[in-house]
């Protein structure tokens, strides 16, 4: 006998739990892991390399893992294996000493963790298509978990040894393993062996243009992600104000995801990309030119569009353009190139740009948003021509 299929509400709950768990890890890693690396004797340049290295390695590993999952016709088992590997790697940090050991462990942990997300996205998008679920309302639980873990992690670390960061990461990855184990397995047939899966996907010029456009839109956040807190501190803001500014951006993102279905219906996926490019151009130019708290607070609200709208639109476009049987390969390519390679390069460049220009480095980010805006218009036109 086969187990009864979960209800629509049950599937939504499992997917929401998955996003909450995986972003709990990110909510601890992003703000606090650099501080732990610093406590292990790493300087700013070494920390930059350690944090960006995985972005380049995953360009090869994530699509390879996605293609393998397509060939197997499975999602949950590969995700369990990858999350288990990530858990072992985070445990290994307790014994890590020196730059090279930290680099090896960091790449293994980052590669395994990074490959889980696109596989999970294919599970979600399959449920969205099959069950009529609202992607934004599932994904917003990830943003809420990020806020909770960032704020709660800061409170927990206050006055305690920074080594506690690794225990927190191990705990959240263990939670992620539990969430992955409870994910629904979408009905998939194994894809035929394809040595040219990547070429087949990129052979569609719309997909290649999507990667370029979204790569620019997401990479435009590099200076913000890496150095906004440094810039705000230099402008005289205290830690509480800095924390509130950061939380405001993610709260705006949550609001966008909550209204995602309405936004998609009104603007369409490529319309959301255009909105992201326009909002990013404005946001980064504003942040390059002022340190006024009221103006910065308004600019932070644009995170709903610069990140949230771009991600929401991209997920639906990837799902539509993926060739039959290659959904995981397509999502993995988007994750590796559209979110990984371009972001890694922009993060490496953000330090030298900020060192030379200060907050003027945001002008370069505005240029990336403008490039993404142009690419999004081109994608809209190309998509319309293909549908005729």
Buried (B, 14 or more C-beta within 10 A) or exposed (E): EEEEEBEEEEBBBBBBBBBBBBBBBBBBBBBBBBEBBBEBEBEEEBBBBBBBBBBBBBBEBBBBBBBBBBBBBBBBEBBBBBBBBBBBBBBBBEEBEEBEBBBBBBBBBBBBBBBBBBBBBBBBBBBBBEBEBBBBBBBBBBBBBBBBBBBBBEEBBEEEEBEBBBBBBBBBBBBBBEBBEBBBEBEBEEBEEBEEBBEBBBEBEBBBBBBBBBBBBBBBBBBBBBBBBEBBBEBEBEEEBBBBBBBBBBBBBBBBBBBBBEBBEEBBBBBBBBBBBBBBBBBBBBBBEBBEBEEBBEBBBBBBBBBBBBBBBBBBBBBEBBBEBBBBBBBBBBBBBBBBBBBBBBBBBBBEBBEEBEBEBBBBBBBBBBBBBBBBBBBBEBBEEEEE
